[in-house]
């Protein structure tokens, strides 16, 4: 059950929370931090010791929050953010980097079958046709 909505969690969400909670509790055991109730400093140290993409960090925090609420504890909160958990932000790519990043994509492997139209939304300028070797036709 969701500790927020009271609705049943999907099997995928339960499995993700279980894996993230296991990682957190293993890290806590290895570093001598109590997992319940965890202080915000513990969450900060965990994120530094087990870094991840912003979405991964948000998911892990959701799992830790879920397990805290399920155990009757308030979730760890960042005191600098109105008492609520601080979530990482997503950095935007500079528009000038889009073209360079597109040129770095390989023309074979899983990206080889992608049409330029499929990846055009990722690029701030129209895609340039590529040959099978990945070189531009010039």
N, C-alpha and C positions, 0 to 999 in steps of 0.2 A: 504494500500500500504506500502511496505517496504520503509523506508526512506533511505536505502542504495542501494538496487537493483532496486527499482521502480516497482517490481513485486508484485502481490497481495499476501497478507499473508493468510495462511490457517485459517479456522475457529478455529482450535485448538490453533494456535499461537495467534490469536486475543483475544481469551478468556483468555489464559494464561497471555498475556500482560495486559489485562484489570484487571484481579485479582491482579497481581503484582503491577500495578500502583495504584489500590485502596488501597492496603496495605501500599504502600509508602506514598500516600497522606494522609491517615488516621494517619499514624505515624507522618508525618510532622505537621499536624494540632494539634495532641496531645502534641507535643514537641515544638511547636512554630518555626519550620523551614519552610522557603518557599520552596515548591516543584519545582517551576519554577522561575528562573533558580536555580537549586540546586548547592551548592558548594560541592567540594569533601569531606569536613569535614562533611557535612550532610549525604553523602553516607556512610562514615565510621561509623558515629554514628548510622545510620539506620541498618547497618549490625551487629553492636554490640547489638542493641536493639531488633532486629528480626533475630537472627542467623539462619543459614541454612547450609545444605551440600554444598560443592563447586559448584555442578551443579545448585542448587537452587539459590545461590548467583549470579552465572553467568547469569541465566535466569532473575532474578530480575533486574540486571544491564542492560541487553538487553532491558527490558521493559522501564526502566527509560530513557535509551539512545533514544529509539524509540520515546517516548513522548516528549523528549526535541527537537529532530530534527523536529518532526511533528509540534511543536509550534514555530519553527524558532530559537531555541536556540542551541548553541553548547552543546554537551553532557558533563556532569561533567567528569573531567579528573584528574587522580592522577598525581600531579606534579613530583613525584619521578620516574615515569615510562614514560619518554619521552613525557609527556603531554597526554598519553593515559590511558584508564581505566585499573586499575590493577585487574586482575582476580585471584581468589584463585587457588592454585595448588592442584593436587590430590596426596595424600600421598600414597606411595607404602607400601604394607604389607611386613614385614620382612619374608623371606622364612621360617624361623623357626616357625612363627606364623600360617602358613597355616594348619599344622597338628592339632594344638590345636583348631583352629577355626572350622575345620571339625568335630572334636569330640564334639563340642558344639551344632552342628545342631541337632534339635530334629528328632526322627525317626518316628514321627506321625505328623498330621497336614499337611500343604501344602508341607513340605519337605519330608514327608513320602513316597510319590509316586515317588520320584526322584531315578533313578538308580545311582549307584556309578559312572558309566561312564558319566552321565550327569553333575556331579559336579567335576569330576576329573580335568578339566582345572583350577579349583580354588585352587587345592592343589599341592604343589611342589613335593610330593611323591605319589606313587600309593595308591589309596584308599584301606582301609581294609574292608573286608566284615563285615556287621553288621547283627545282628539278629533283629527280629521284636521289641524287647524291647529296641533296641538302644545300647546294649552291644556288644562288639566284641566277636567272637565265642570262644575265648580262655577259 
